[in-house]
Amino acid sequence: QVQLVESGGGLVQAGGSLRLSCAVSGRTFSSYALGWFRQAPGKEREFVCTIGWSAGTTYYTDSVKGRFTISRDNAKNTVYLQMNSLKPEDTAVYYCAAAPRVARDPYEYDYWGQGTQVTVSS
């Protein structure tokens, strides 16, 4: 079993920044690809980005390219999502998740954090 605990969500003004963190425990951290997803009210869970086991492979959904950055610190068993130039449409519950390989389908992820609310005001 793998457990993920998120932190860093909050309310920010449009154009502002937030950094989300997700601490991973219970199994070898570096064995998993890690991803971030988000879900706005009334919408399906959306892939945001993912990072591979060694951090050598990353993918981002088009709407966040150039604004969001995923990173991981294997020594700290933590994955991060740096979010800059936030827009109101970024408002959602953000989830971190672990998968055996890089993927963009949420159903390919085996473990999930509790979710943290990000609200961007206009």
C-alpha positions in Angstrom: 0.0 0.0 0.0 1.1 3.5 -0.8 -0.2 6.6 1.1 -0.1 10.1 -0.2 -0.7 13.2 1.9 -1.2 16.6 0.2 -0.7 20.1 1.4 -0.4 23.6 0.0 -3.8 24.3 -1.4 -5.5 27.6 -0.8 -7.1 30.7 -2.2 -5.1 33.0 -4.4 -5.7 35.9 -6.8 -5.5 35.4 -10.5 -1.9 35.7 -11.6 -0.6 34.4 -8.3 1.3 31.2 -7.4 0.9 28.2 -5.2 3.1 25.2 -4.6 1.4 21.9 -3.8 3.3 19.2 -2.0 2.5 15.5 -1.7 4.4 13.2 0.8 4.4 9.6 -0.2 4.9 6.7 2.2 4.3 3.0 2.6 6.4 1.7 -0.3 9.4 2.6 -2.4 8.8 6.2 -3.5 11.1 6.0 -6.6 9.3 2.9 -8.0 6.2 5.0 -9.0 5.4 7.5 -11.6 3.6 10.4 -9.8 0.9 12.6 -11.2 -1.4 15.5 -10.5 -5.0 15.6 -11.4 -7.8 18.1 -10.8 -11.5 18.0 -10.7 -13.8 21.0 -10.9 -17.4 20.9 -9.8 -19.5 19.1 -12.4 -16.5 18.0 -14.4 -14.6 14.8 -14.8 -11.2 14.4 -13.2 -8.6 15.9 -15.5 -5.0 15.0 -16.0 -2.7 17.8 -15.2 0.9 16.4 -15.3 3.0 13.4 -14.5 6.7 12.6 -13.7 8.5 9.3 -14.2 10.4 7.2 -11.7 13.7 9.0 -12.3 12.2 12.4 -13.1 13.5 12.1 -16.6 10.1 12.0 -18.2 7.3 14.6 -17.7 4.1 15.3 -19.5 1.7 18.2 -19.1 -1.8 18.9 -20.3 -1.8 21.8 -22.8 -3.7 24.2 -20.6 -1.0 24.3 -18.0 2.2 24.1 -20.1 4.5 27.0 -19.3 2.7 27.7 -16.0 2.9 24.6 -14.0 5.9 22.5 -13.1 6.0 19.0 -11.6 9.0 17.9 -9.7 10.0 15.2 -7.2 12.5 14.8 -4.5 13.1 11.2 -3.9 15.2 11.8 -0.8 12.2 13.4 0.8 9.6 11.1 -0.8 7.8 14.1 -2.0 6.3 15.3 -5.3 5.5 19.0 -5.9 3.4 21.0 -8.2 4.5 24.6 -8.7 1.6 26.6 -10.1 2.3 30.1 -11.5 0.2 32.6 -13.4 -2.9 31.0 -12.0 -6.2 31.6 -13.7 -9.8 31.3 -12.4 -10.3 28.2 -14.6 -7.5 26.5 -12.6 -9.9 26.3 -9.6 -10.5 22.7 -8.7 -9.7 20.0 -6.1 -6.1 18.9 -6.9 -5.1 15.3 -6.3 -1.7 13.6 -6.3 -1.5 10.0 -7.4 0.9 7.1 -7.9 1.0 4.8 -10.9 3.4 2.0 -12.0 4.2 3.9 -15.1 3.7 7.3 -16.7 0.1 7.7 -17.7 -2.6 10.3 -18.3 -5.7 8.2 -17.6 -6.7 8.5 -13.9 -7.8 4.9 -13.9 -4.2 3.8 -14.4 -3.3 5.3 -11.1 -3.5 3.0 -8.1 -3.1 5.3 -5.1 -4.5 8.8 -4.5 -4.1 11.6 -2.0 -7.1 13.1 -0.3 -7.3 16.2 -2.5 -6.6 19.8 -1.7 -8.7 22.7 -2.8 -7.2 25.4 -5.0 -9.4 28.5 -5.6 -8.3 31.3 -7.9 -10.3 34.5 -7.7 -10.6 36.9 -10.5 
